Each structure stands twice: as C-alpha cells, then as structure tokens.
Amino acid sequence: MLAEGLVGSGQAEQAAAVLARVRADHGQVAYLRPALAWLDGWLAELQDGPEGAQLIYQSGEDTAGVLSPFYMARLLLAHGRLLRRTGQRRPAVERLQRAHDLYLALRAAPFIAQTEEELAACRLPTEPAKQQPVAALTSRETEVAHLVGKGLSNPEIAAELFISRKAMEYHLGNIYAKCGLNGRQQLRRFVEQWRQPTTI
C-alpha cells in the first residue's frame, strides 16, 4: 500500500526504494508476483515511458500465478489502460475484460467500475450479431435493459446504478450487439417480451 501511494503521488524514487525492499524480502512469494509487476510497471510509466512499462506488465502476466486474483486483476487493468492509451485497443480490451471478470468474481465494485470506464473508452466498433437469449446478457446488462424498458434516460440509469455515462453507453452497446437490436425502441419492445407470461 505504501508503494502504491508513493507511485500514485509521483514520488518515484521513494517508491522504487520501497519496491526494492519488498522484492528483497518477499520477491519469491508467488502471490506477490502480480502485485510487484503491476507496481513496477506503473513506476516504469512514470520514469521510462510506455515501452518499458509494457514489457514489465507483459512479463508479469507471463510469470504470475493464479494465487492472487485481485493483484492479477490490477496488473491486467494497468496493462489494458496503458495499451488503450497507446492506441492498441484490441489487446487492451482483452486484458480489461479479463480484469473485469476477476473483479466480478471478487465483487470488487470500485474496480469493476474502473474496468467498465476503460472498456467504454476503448470504443471498439460492435459487429452485428444474431439475436441471443436473455441469458447471454451479464447481470449489469440485464439491469440496464430493464431500466431502459422503464423509460429511464442514460443519465438517469447511470445515476441509478452508480456508474459513469461512458460505462452505461458501453453496456447499452453490448446489449444491442448481443440481442441484435437497433436502438432504444427495439430494446423496450424486447424487454416487454420478458415481462409477458409464457403460455403453456
């Protein structure tokens, strides 16, 4: 936590010293490897620029185990953010989605929101898809769809779910793509079908 605070506040030299001590004392502890890679990469972004940081992040992904899903997710989020900012959107999305899945499993709400923000910022074009069953939607996408069905606007839905408008738009785009829909009116009709009782 000390190293994170130092890097986050731009105190690179102090952060490097703390990380060196952690590495000397605990560098062989498997669950700390993704944490060290995340912090080393973040520090490299401050000191050396994106190229060196990307190498550190990638090396961390290649060598980190599965003992620390939280730190692995932080590593993936940091790497995905850097890739997005350097114009490498597709590899960014791959890492951000993996981070998002890990955070969902951990129910780490603030970090889920961060990954959703980054995914929304990637702005990848969605490809038309065949209509899929409602089960294909994530729980958050289902919430968004229900609120659209109730007639709420994007800002109202974002406020209701405590997410940003960009994250809201990202989820809405996913819903349209997964369900093969072309706009809000079609989505409202689609949601109405969920509410209708099935006949036997």
Residue frames as a rotation matrix with the C-alpha (Angstrom) as fourth column:
MET 1
0.566 0.824 0.000 0.00
0.824 -0.566 0.000 0.00
0.000 0.000 -1.000 0.00
LEU 2
0.366 -0.523 -0.770 2.89
0.168 -0.777 0.607 2.34
-0.915 -0.351 -0.196 0.75
ALA 3
-0.695 -0.657 0.293 4.43
0.364 0.030 0.931 1.66
-0.620 0.754 0.218 -2.66
GLU 4
-0.146 0.733 0.664 1.06
0.979 0.009 0.205 2.23
0.145 0.680 -0.719 -4.34
GLY 5
0.740 0.453 -0.497 0.62
0.574 -0.810 0.116 5.55
-0.350 -0.371 -0.860 -2.56
LEU 6
-0.006 -0.845 -0.535 4.13
0.083 -0.534 0.842 6.69
-0.997 -0.040 0.073 -3.47
VAL 7
-0.750 -0.228 0.620 3.78
0.599 0.162 0.784 5.78
-0.279 0.960 0.015 -7.14
GLY 8
0.122 0.928 0.352 0.31
0.982 -0.165 0.093 7.31
0.144 0.334 -0.931 -7.29
SER 9
0.817 0.156 -0.555 1.59
0.340 -0.908 0.246 10.58
-0.466 -0.390 -0.795 -5.86
GLY 10
0.888 -0.432 0.156 4.55
0.002 -0.335 -0.942 10.70
0.460 0.837 -0.297 -8.26
GLN 11
0.517 -0.736 0.438 7.26
-0.806 -0.245 0.539 10.02
-0.289 -0.631 -0.720 -5.66
ALA 12
0.779 -0.108 -0.618 9.20
-0.378 0.705 -0.600 7.71
0.500 0.701 0.508 -7.95
GLU 13
-0.234 -0.969 -0.074 12.48
-0.486 0.183 -0.854 7.45
0.842 -0.164 -0.514 -6.04
GLN 14
-0.482 0.120 0.868 10.82
-0.854 0.159 -0.496 6.64
-0.197 -0.980 0.026 -2.73
ALA 15
0.633 0.773 0.047 8.53
-0.721 0.610 -0.329 4.15
-0.283 0.174 0.943 -4.45
ALA 16
0.474 -0.543 -0.693 11.49
-0.406 0.564 -0.720 2.42
0.781 0.622 0.047 -6.11
ALA 17
-0.579 -0.729 0.364 13.22
-0.642 0.133 -0.755 2.10
0.502 -0.671 -0.545 -2.73
VAL 18
-0.110 0.633 0.766 10.13
-0.857 0.330 -0.395 0.57
-0.503 -0.700 0.506 -1.11
LEU 19
0.817 0.435 -0.378 9.64
-0.575 0.661 -0.482 -1.86
0.041 0.611 0.790 -4.01
ALA 20
0.016 -0.896 -0.444 13.30
-0.504 0.376 -0.777 -2.88
0.863 0.237 -0.445 -3.79
ARG 21
-0.656 -0.229 0.719 12.83
-0.754 0.216 -0.620 -3.73
-0.013 -0.949 -0.315 -0.10
VAL 22
0.357 0.859 0.367 9.65
-0.765 0.494 -0.412 -5.69
-0.535 -0.134 0.834 -0.78
ARG 23
0.716 -0.121 -0.688 11.38
-0.519 0.567 -0.640 -7.58
0.467 0.815 0.343 -3.59
ALA 24
-0.358 -0.933 -0.043 14.40
-0.598 0.265 -0.757 -8.38
0.717 -0.245 -0.652 -1.41
ASP 25
-0.670 0.103 0.735 12.27
-0.690 0.278 -0.668 -9.61
-0.274 -0.955 -0.115 1.49
HIS 26
-0.073 0.807 0.587 9.34
-0.188 0.566 -0.802 -11.22
-0.979 -0.169 0.110 -0.31
GLY 27
-0.215 -0.044 -0.976 10.19
-0.914 -0.342 0.217 -11.38
-0.344 0.939 0.033 -4.01
GLN 28
-0.909 -0.184 -0.375 9.86
-0.322 0.879 0.350 -15.15
0.266 0.439 -0.858 -4.16
VAL 29
-0.603 0.771 0.207 6.38
0.058 0.301 -0.952 -15.22
-0.796 -0.562 -0.226 -2.63
ALA 30
-0.755 0.206 0.622 4.17
0.651 0.340 0.678 -16.36
-0.072 0.918 -0.391 -5.51
TYR 31
0.236 0.971 0.037 1.05
0.967 -0.231 -0.106 -14.35
-0.094 0.061 -0.994 -4.68
LEU 32
0.343 -0.156 -0.926 3.06
0.215 -0.947 0.239 -11.10
-0.915 -0.281 -0.291 -4.65
ARG 33
-0.557 -0.674 0.485 4.41
0.612 0.062 0.788 -11.50
-0.562 0.736 0.378 -8.19
PRO 34
-0.032 0.548 0.836 1.49
0.912 -0.326 0.249 -9.85
0.409 0.770 -0.490 -9.99
ALA 35
0.844 0.311 -0.437 1.47
0.492 -0.772 0.402 -7.05
-0.212 -0.554 -0.805 -7.38
LEU 36
0.042 -0.920 -0.389 5.17
0.266 -0.365 0.892 -6.36
-0.963 -0.141 0.230 -7.93
ALA 37
-0.574 -0.227 0.787 4.74
0.798 0.059 0.599 -6.47
-0.182 0.972 0.148 -11.72
TRP 38
0.445 0.818 0.366 1.81
0.840 -0.523 0.147 -4.04
0.312 0.241 -0.919 -11.52
LEU 39
0.836 -0.125 -0.535 3.70
0.243 -0.789 0.565 -1.58
-0.492 -0.602 -0.629 -9.30
ASP 40
-0.241 -0.969 0.057 6.98
0.407 -0.047 0.912 -1.95
-0.881 0.243 0.406 -11.23
GLY 41
-0.344 0.179 0.922 5.14
0.936 -0.018 0.352 -1.31
0.079 0.984 -0.161 -14.50
TRP 42
0.739 0.673 0.046 3.31
0.654 -0.731 0.193 1.68
0.164 -0.112 -0.980 -13.10
LEU 43
0.500 -0.661 -0.560 6.59
0.177 -0.555 0.813 3.08
-0.848 -0.506 -0.160 -11.80
ALA 44
-0.482 -0.692 0.537 8.18
0.650 0.128 0.749 2.49
-0.587 0.710 0.388 -15.22
GLU 45
0.272 0.649 0.710 5.36
0.926 -0.378 -0.008 4.51
0.263 0.660 -0.704 -16.81
LEU 46
0.936 0.075 -0.345 6.41
0.225 -0.880 0.419 7.44
-0.272 -0.469 -0.840 -14.62
GLN 47
0.317 -0.926 -0.204 10.14
-0.104 -0.248 0.963 7.05
-0.943 -0.284 -0.175 -15.13
ASP 48
-0.616 -0.725 0.308 10.75
0.091 0.322 0.942 5.48
-0.782 0.609 -0.133 -18.53
GLY 49
-0.442 0.514 -0.735 7.59
-0.878 -0.415 0.238 5.77
-0.183 0.750 0.635 -20.59
PRO 50
0.472 0.873 0.123 5.17
-0.831 0.487 -0.267 3.22
-0.293 0.024 0.956 -22.08
GLU 51
0.340 -0.329 -0.881 7.62
-0.595 0.650 -0.473 0.87
0.728 0.685 0.025 -23.84
GLY 52
-0.726 -0.685 -0.054 9.43
-0.360 0.446 -0.819 -0.26
0.586 -0.575 -0.571 -20.71
ALA 53
-0.475 0.632 0.612 6.20
-0.777 0.023 -0.629 -0.44
-0.412 -0.774 0.481 -18.75
GLN 54
0.506 0.705 -0.498 4.56
-0.857 0.476 -0.197 -2.68
0.099 0.526 0.845 -21.36
LEU 55
-0.094 -0.636 -0.766 7.47
-0.379 0.734 -0.563 -5.12
0.920 0.237 -0.311 -21.15
ILE 56
-0.905 -0.234 0.356 7.17
-0.401 0.187 -0.897 -5.28
0.143 -0.954 -0.263 -17.37
TYR 57
-0.084 0.958 0.275 3.40
-0.891 0.052 -0.452 -5.75
-0.447 -0.283 0.849 -17.49
GLN 58
0.495 0.276 -0.824 3.68
-0.734 0.640 -0.227 -8.48
0.465 0.717 0.520 -20.12
SER 59
-0.488 -0.751 -0.445 6.41
-0.289 0.620 -0.729 -10.28
0.823 -0.227 -0.520 -18.21
GLY 60
-0.762 0.263 0.592 4.26
-0.612 0.008 -0.791 -10.11
-0.213 -0.965 0.155 -15.10
GLU 61
0.331 0.933 -0.142 1.32
-0.921 0.286 -0.266 -11.64
-0.208 0.219 0.953 -16.93
ASP 62
0.296 -0.275 -0.915 3.53
-0.557 0.729 -0.399 -14.42
0.776 0.627 0.063 -18.29
THR 63
-0.585 -0.695 -0.418 5.01
-0.044 0.542 -0.839 -15.37
0.810 -0.473 -0.347 -14.91
ALA 64
-0.566 0.410 0.715 2.23
-0.823 -0.317 -0.471 -14.59
0.034 -0.855 0.517 -12.42
GLY 65
-0.946 0.279 -0.167 0.30
0.288 0.957 -0.037 -17.49
0.150 -0.083 -0.985 -10.98
VAL 66
-0.209 0.962 0.177 -3.35
0.093 -0.161 0.983 -17.71
0.973 0.222 -0.056 -10.03
LEU 67
-0.371 -0.001 -0.929 -2.84
0.874 0.339 -0.349 -17.36
0.315 -0.941 -0.124 -6.28
SER 68
-0.549 0.140 -0.824 -3.77
0.423 -0.804 -0.419 -13.68
-0.721 -0.578 0.382 -6.18
PRO 69
-0.093 0.577 0.812 -6.72
0.994 0.004 0.111 -12.87
0.061 0.817 -0.573 -8.45
PHE 70
0.780 0.401 -0.480 -7.00
0.474 -0.880 0.036 -9.35
-0.408 -0.256 -0.876 -7.01
TYR 71
0.108 -0.821 -0.560 -3.42
-0.199 -0.570 0.797 -8.37
-0.974 0.025 -0.225 -7.86
MET 72
-0.612 -0.250 0.750 -3.64
0.617 0.442 0.651 -10.18
-0.494 0.861 -0.116 -11.19
ALA 73
0.367 0.835 0.411 -6.67
0.930 -0.313 -0.193 -8.06
-0.032 0.453 -0.891 -12.00
ARG 74
0.707 -0.168 -0.687 -4.81
0.066 -0.951 0.301 -4.89
-0.704 -0.258 -0.661 -11.03
LEU 75
-0.429 -0.900 0.071 -1.95
0.058 0.051 0.997 -5.91
-0.901 0.432 0.031 -13.31
LEU 76
-0.424 0.344 0.838 -4.36
0.888 0.341 0.309 -6.59
-0.179 0.875 -0.450 -16.20
LEU 77
0.683 0.714 -0.156 -6.20
0.687 -0.700 -0.196 -3.32
-0.249 0.027 -0.968 -15.61
ALA 78
0.346 -0.640 -0.686 -2.96
-0.124 -0.756 0.643 -1.31
-0.930 -0.137 -0.341 -15.60
HIS 79
-0.674 -0.624 0.395 -1.70
0.257 0.303 0.918 -3.04
-0.693 0.720 -0.044 -18.74
GLY 80
-0.099 0.738 0.668 -5.04
0.990 0.144 -0.013 -2.66
-0.105 0.659 -0.744 -20.50
ARG 81
0.742 0.352 -0.570 -5.21
0.381 -0.922 -0.072 1.03
-0.551 -0.164 -0.818 -19.62
LEU 82
-0.088 -0.873 -0.479 -1.71
-0.216 -0.453 0.865 1.62
-0.973 0.180 -0.148 -20.99
LEU 83
-0.687 -0.128 0.716 -2.45
0.577 0.503 0.644 -0.31
-0.442 0.855 -0.272 -24.19
ARG 84
0.375 0.888 0.265 -5.61
0.909 -0.297 -0.292 1.73
-0.181 0.350 -0.919 -24.72
ARG 85
0.700 -0.094 -0.708 -3.76
0.068 -0.978 0.197 4.99
-0.711 -0.186 -0.678 -24.21
THR 86
-0.392 -0.881 -0.265 -1.12
-0.322 -0.138 0.937 3.98
-0.862 0.453 -0.230 -26.73
GLY 87
-0.094 0.476 -0.874 -3.74
-0.971 -0.237 -0.024 3.13
-0.219 0.847 0.485 -29.37
GLN 88
-0.848 -0.215 -0.484 -3.67
-0.338 0.924 0.180 -0.69
0.409 0.316 -0.856 -29.02
ARG 89
-0.248 0.863 0.440 -7.34
-0.962 -0.274 -0.006 -1.10
0.115 -0.425 0.898 -28.43
ARG 90
0.484 0.542 -0.686 -7.95
-0.502 0.815 0.289 -4.78
0.716 0.205 0.667 -29.13
PRO 91
-0.252 -0.580 -0.775 -5.22
0.419 0.657 -0.627 -6.14
0.873 -0.482 0.077 -26.82
ALA 92
-0.863 0.020 0.504 -6.38
-0.404 -0.626 -0.667 -3.55
0.302 -0.779 0.549 -24.30
VAL 93
0.088 0.993 0.084 -9.95
-0.927 0.050 0.372 -4.88
0.365 -0.110 0.924 -24.42
GLU 94
0.272 -0.031 -0.962 -8.76
-0.006 0.999 -0.034 -8.48
0.962 0.015 0.272 -23.99
ARG 95
-0.685 -0.615 -0.390 -6.92
0.400 0.129 -0.907 -7.59
0.608 -0.778 0.158 -20.77
LEU 96
-0.774 0.437 0.459 -9.62
-0.608 -0.716 -0.343 -5.30
0.179 -0.544 0.820 -19.47
GLN 97
0.262 0.906 -0.332 -12.28
-0.710 0.414 0.569 -7.97
0.653 0.086 0.752 -19.95
ARG 98
0.007 -0.344 -0.939 -10.14
0.395 0.864 -0.313 -10.49
0.919 -0.369 0.142 -18.04
ALA 99
-0.937 -0.342 0.077 -9.67
0.094 -0.459 -0.883 -7.96
0.337 -0.820 0.462 -15.26
HIS 100
-0.388 0.879 0.278 -13.42
-0.848 -0.458 0.267 -7.26
0.362 -0.132 0.923 -15.26
ASP 101
0.347 0.511 -0.786 -14.21
-0.220 0.859 0.462 -10.97
0.912 0.013 0.411 -14.89
LEU 102
-0.424 -0.587 -0.690 -11.81
0.576 0.413 -0.705 -11.30
0.699 -0.697 0.163 -11.95
TYR 103
-0.954 0.078 0.290 -13.26
-0.245 -0.760 -0.602 -8.24
0.173 -0.645 0.744 -10.22
LEU 104
-0.030 0.996 -0.085 -16.81
-0.770 0.032 0.637 -9.50
0.637 0.084 0.766 -10.78
ALA 105
0.204 0.047 -0.978 -15.91
0.271 0.957 0.103 -12.79
0.941 -0.286 0.183 -9.09
LEU 106
-0.665 -0.548 -0.507 -14.44
0.652 -0.096 -0.752 -10.83
0.364 -0.831 0.421 -6.18
ARG 107
0.437 0.899 -0.013 -17.41
0.853 -0.410 0.322 -8.39
0.284 -0.152 -0.947 -6.12
ALA 108
-0.383 -0.686 -0.618 -14.89
0.770 -0.607 0.196 -5.54
-0.510 -0.401 0.761 -6.06
ALA 109
0.523 0.834 0.179 -17.36
0.780 -0.383 -0.495 -2.81
-0.344 0.398 -0.850 -7.07
PRO 110
0.586 -0.288 -0.758 -14.96
-0.239 -0.955 0.178 0.17
-0.774 0.077 -0.628 -7.34
PHE 111
-0.520 -0.854 -0.002 -12.60
-0.309 0.187 0.932 -1.79
-0.796 0.485 -0.361 -9.56
ILE 112
-0.213 0.575 0.790 -15.47
0.839 0.522 -0.153 -3.17
-0.500 0.630 -0.594 -11.65
ALA 113
0.778 0.538 -0.326 -16.42
0.351 -0.801 -0.485 0.46
-0.522 0.263 -0.811 -12.31
GLN 114
0.121 -0.821 -0.558 -12.84
-0.489 -0.538 0.687 1.32
-0.864 0.190 -0.466 -13.29
THR 115
-0.717 -0.405 0.567 -12.61
0.220 0.640 0.736 -1.52
-0.662 0.653 -0.369 -15.80
GLU 116
0.187 0.862 0.471 -16.00
0.886 0.060 -0.461 -0.58
-0.425 0.504 -0.752 -17.24
GLU 117
0.670 -0.031 -0.742 -14.77
-0.120 -0.991 -0.067 3.00
-0.733 0.134 -0.667 -17.67
GLU 118
-0.361 -0.908 -0.211 -11.70
-0.461 -0.022 0.887 1.76
-0.810 0.418 -0.411 -19.53
LEU 119
-0.560 0.227 0.797 -13.70
0.625 0.747 0.226 -0.63
-0.544 0.625 -0.560 -21.69
ALA 120
0.579 0.813 -0.053 -16.13
0.616 -0.480 -0.624 2.16
-0.533 0.329 -0.779 -22.57
ALA 121
0.436 -0.486 -0.757 -13.19
-0.415 -0.855 0.310 4.38
-0.798 0.179 -0.575 -23.51
CYS 122
-0.524 -0.660 0.538 -11.89
0.148 0.551 0.821 1.74
-0.839 0.510 -0.192 -25.96
ARG 123
0.147 0.703 -0.695 -14.86
-0.598 -0.497 -0.629 2.46
-0.788 0.509 0.348 -28.26
LEU 124
-0.869 -0.399 0.293 -14.43
-0.050 0.659 0.751 -0.67
-0.492 0.638 -0.592 -30.34
PRO 125
-0.425 0.755 -0.500 -16.97
-0.883 -0.222 0.414 -0.96
0.201 0.617 0.761 -33.15
THR 126
-0.310 0.395 0.865 -19.61
-0.384 0.780 -0.494 -3.56
-0.870 -0.485 -0.090 -32.40
GLU 127
-0.946 -0.023 -0.325 -20.37
-0.308 0.385 0.870 -6.13
0.105 0.923 -0.371 -35.04
PRO 128
-0.003 1.000 -0.024 -23.96
-0.959 0.004 0.284 -7.04
0.284 0.024 0.959 -35.85
ALA 129
-0.933 -0.286 0.220 -24.94
-0.348 0.872 -0.344 -10.20
-0.093 -0.397 -0.913 -34.05
LYS 130
-0.401 0.821 -0.407 -27.79
0.098 0.480 0.872 -12.67
0.911 0.310 -0.273 -34.29
GLN 131
0.210 0.561 0.800 -30.38
-0.770 -0.410 0.490 -12.28
0.603 -0.719 0.346 -31.59
GLN 132
-0.669 -0.499 -0.551 -29.26
-0.002 0.743 -0.670 -14.14
0.744 -0.447 -0.498 -28.48
PRO 133
0.272 0.791 -0.547 -31.27
0.646 0.271 0.714 -15.28
0.713 -0.548 -0.437 -25.47
VAL 134
0.743 0.092 0.663 -31.58
-0.329 -0.812 0.481 -13.03
0.583 -0.576 -0.574 -22.44
ALA 135
0.918 -0.394 -0.048 -29.25
0.270 0.533 0.802 -15.42
-0.290 -0.749 0.596 -20.59
ALA 136
0.283 -0.858 0.429 -26.39
0.879 0.052 -0.475 -14.15
0.385 0.512 0.768 -22.77
LEU 137
0.389 -0.102 0.916 -26.55
-0.131 -0.990 -0.055 -10.76
0.912 -0.099 -0.398 -21.02
THR 138
-0.691 -0.614 -0.381 -24.50
0.383 0.137 -0.914 -10.10
0.613 -0.777 0.140 -17.90
SER 139
-0.071 0.683 -0.727 -26.29
0.994 -0.008 -0.105 -9.13
-0.078 -0.730 -0.679 -14.71
ARG 140
-0.483 -0.150 -0.863 -25.31
0.257 -0.966 0.024 -5.46
-0.837 -0.210 0.505 -15.19
GLU 141
-0.985 0.138 -0.108 -26.51
-0.142 -0.267 0.953 -5.52
0.102 0.954 0.283 -18.83
THR 142
-0.414 0.879 -0.237 -29.80
0.752 0.477 0.454 -7.02
0.512 0.010 -0.859 -17.66
GLU 143
-0.137 0.306 -0.942 -30.19
0.792 -0.537 -0.290 -4.20
-0.595 -0.786 -0.168 -15.11
VAL 144
-0.792 -0.216 -0.570 -29.51
-0.113 -0.867 0.486 -1.61
-0.599 0.450 0.662 -17.79
ALA 145
-0.878 0.478 0.019 -32.00
0.154 0.244 0.958 -3.22
0.453 0.844 -0.288 -20.17
HIS 146
-0.188 0.845 -0.501 -34.74
0.971 0.237 0.035 -3.28
0.149 -0.480 -0.865 -17.51
LEU 147
-0.221 0.062 -0.973 -34.18
0.495 -0.853 -0.167 0.39
-0.840 -0.518 0.158 -16.72
VAL 148
-0.964 -0.044 -0.263 -34.32
-0.210 -0.483 0.850 1.29
-0.164 0.875 0.456 -20.42
GLY 149
-0.639 0.764 -0.092 -37.57
0.539 0.529 0.655 -0.65
0.549 0.369 -0.750 -20.54
LYS 150
-0.041 0.603 -0.796 -38.91
0.945 -0.236 -0.227 1.51
-0.325 -0.762 -0.560 -17.71
GLY 151
0.682 0.353 0.641 -38.21
0.639 -0.715 -0.285 4.59
0.357 0.603 -0.713 -19.82
LEU 152
0.649 -0.502 -0.571 -35.19
0.264 -0.555 0.789 5.96
-0.713 -0.663 -0.228 -17.95
SER 153
0.901 -0.412 -0.140 -32.64
-0.345 -0.481 -0.806 8.06
0.264 0.774 -0.576 -19.84
ASN 154
0.351 -0.857 -0.379 -28.92
0.417 0.505 -0.756 7.24
0.839 0.107 0.534 -19.98
PRO 155
-0.480 -0.563 0.673 -28.01
-0.348 -0.582 -0.735 9.81
0.805 -0.587 0.084 -17.28
GLU 156
0.285 0.673 0.682 -30.82
-0.930 0.024 0.366 8.51
0.230 -0.739 0.633 -15.05
ILE 157
0.910 0.013 -0.413 -29.67
0.000 0.999 0.032 4.91
0.414 -0.029 0.910 -15.47
ALA 158
-0.050 -0.998 -0.041 -26.04
0.244 0.027 -0.969 5.84
0.968 -0.059 0.243 -14.78
ALA 159
-0.393 -0.041 0.919 -27.13
-0.737 -0.583 -0.341 7.58
0.549 -0.812 0.199 -11.56
GLU 160
0.637 0.741 0.213 -29.36
-0.738 0.506 0.446 4.67
0.223 -0.441 0.870 -10.56
LEU 161
0.894 -0.310 -0.324 -26.54
0.286 0.951 -0.122 2.12
0.346 0.016 0.938 -10.97
PHE 162
0.762 -0.625 -0.169 -23.75
-0.204 -0.479 0.854 4.41
-0.615 -0.616 -0.493 -9.69
ILE 163
0.056 -0.740 0.671 -21.76
0.830 0.408 0.381 4.10
-0.555 0.535 0.637 -12.91
SER 164
-0.576 -0.311 -0.756 -20.45
-0.093 -0.894 0.439 6.68
-0.812 0.323 0.486 -15.37
ARG 165
0.479 0.753 -0.451 -22.32
-0.527 -0.164 -0.834 7.61
-0.702 0.637 0.319 -18.53
LYS 166
-0.137 -0.606 -0.783 -19.49
-0.978 0.209 0.009 6.08
0.158 0.767 -0.621 -20.58
ALA 167
-0.930 -0.185 0.317 -19.88
-0.272 0.928 -0.256 2.78
-0.247 -0.324 -0.913 -18.76
MET 168
-0.071 0.986 0.152 -23.65
-0.147 0.140 -0.979 2.99
-0.987 -0.092 0.135 -19.27
GLU 169
0.449 0.206 -0.870 -23.17
-0.838 -0.240 -0.489 3.53
-0.309 0.949 0.065 -23.02
TYR 170
-0.617 -0.729 -0.296 -20.73
-0.777 0.623 0.085 0.61
0.123 0.282 -0.951 -23.12
HIS 171
-0.748 0.391 0.536 -23.29
0.001 0.808 -0.589 -1.73
-0.663 -0.440 -0.605 -21.55
LEU 172
0.283 0.913 -0.294 -26.03
-0.331 -0.195 -0.923 -0.46
-0.900 0.358 0.247 -23.83
GLY 173
0.078 -0.355 -0.932 -23.85
-0.997 -0.037 -0.070 -1.11
-0.009 0.934 -0.356 -26.89
ASN 174
-0.902 -0.416 0.116 -23.21
-0.425 0.903 -0.060 -4.65
-0.080 -0.104 -0.991 -25.67
ILE 175
-0.324 0.867 0.378 -26.94
-0.005 0.398 -0.917 -5.24
-0.946 -0.299 -0.125 -25.22
TYR 176
0.450 0.493 -0.745 -27.70
-0.701 -0.322 -0.636 -4.04
-0.554 0.808 0.200 -28.75
ALA 177
-0.272 -0.662 -0.698 -24.93
-0.941 0.333 0.051 -6.21
0.199 0.671 -0.714 -30.21
LYS 178
-0.926 -0.137 0.353 -25.81
-0.258 0.911 -0.323 -9.36
-0.278 -0.390 -0.878 -28.24
CYS 179
-0.277 0.924 0.263 -29.54
0.217 0.327 -0.920 -9.12
-0.936 -0.198 -0.291 -28.87
GLY 180
-0.673 -0.050 0.738 -29.35
0.734 0.071 0.675 -7.92
-0.086 0.996 -0.011 -32.47
LEU 181
0.393 0.856 -0.335 -31.22
0.830 -0.488 -0.270 -4.71
-0.395 -0.172 -0.903 -31.71
ASN 182
-0.393 -0.488 0.779 -31.04
0.810 -0.585 0.042 -1.35
0.435 0.648 0.626 -33.45
GLY 183
-0.593 0.081 0.801 -31.94
-0.162 -0.987 -0.021 1.22
0.789 -0.142 0.598 -30.86
ARG 184
-0.929 0.146 0.339 -33.88
-0.358 -0.139 -0.923 2.06
-0.087 -0.979 0.182 -27.76
GLN 185
-0.036 0.995 -0.098 -37.36
-0.997 -0.043 -0.070 1.43
-0.074 0.095 0.993 -29.12
GLN 186
0.214 0.053 -0.976 -36.46
-0.427 0.903 -0.045 -2.11
0.879 0.426 0.215 -30.16
LEU 187
-0.782 -0.558 -0.279 -34.88
0.023 0.422 -0.906 -2.70
0.623 -0.715 -0.317 -26.76
ARG 188
-0.658 0.605 0.448 -38.01
-0.722 -0.337 -0.605 -1.51
-0.214 -0.722 0.658 -24.98
ARG 189
0.361 0.800 -0.478 -40.14
-0.888 0.451 0.084 -3.92
0.283 0.395 0.874 -27.01
PHE 190
-0.133 -0.530 -0.838 -37.60
-0.171 0.845 -0.507 -6.66
0.976 0.076 -0.203 -26.30
VAL 191
-0.954 -0.227 0.197 -37.82
-0.207 0.024 -0.978 -6.01
0.217 -0.974 -0.070 -22.55
GLU 192
-0.186 0.964 0.188 -41.62
-0.975 -0.158 -0.153 -6.03
-0.118 -0.212 0.970 -22.73
GLN 193
0.284 0.259 -0.923 -41.42
-0.540 0.839 0.070 -9.58
0.792 0.479 0.378 -24.09
TRP 194
-0.727 -0.591 -0.349 -39.52
-0.015 0.523 -0.853 -10.67
0.686 -0.615 -0.389 -20.96
ARG 195
-0.845 0.378 0.379 -42.35
-0.504 -0.321 -0.802 -9.42
-0.181 -0.868 0.462 -18.78
GLN 196
0.052 0.921 -0.386 -45.09
-0.951 0.164 0.263 -11.24
0.306 0.354 0.884 -20.66
PRO 197
-0.013 -0.025 1.000 -46.02
-0.629 0.777 0.011 -14.56
-0.777 -0.629 -0.026 -19.05
THR 198
-0.840 -0.300 -0.451 -45.30
-0.540 0.532 0.652 -17.60
0.045 0.792 -0.609 -21.18
THR 199
0.250 0.967 0.042 -48.34
-0.959 0.253 -0.124 -19.58
-0.131 -0.009 0.991 -22.31
ILE 200
-0.626 -0.414 0.661 -48.46
-0.403 0.897 0.180 -23.33
-0.668 -0.153 -0.728 -21.99
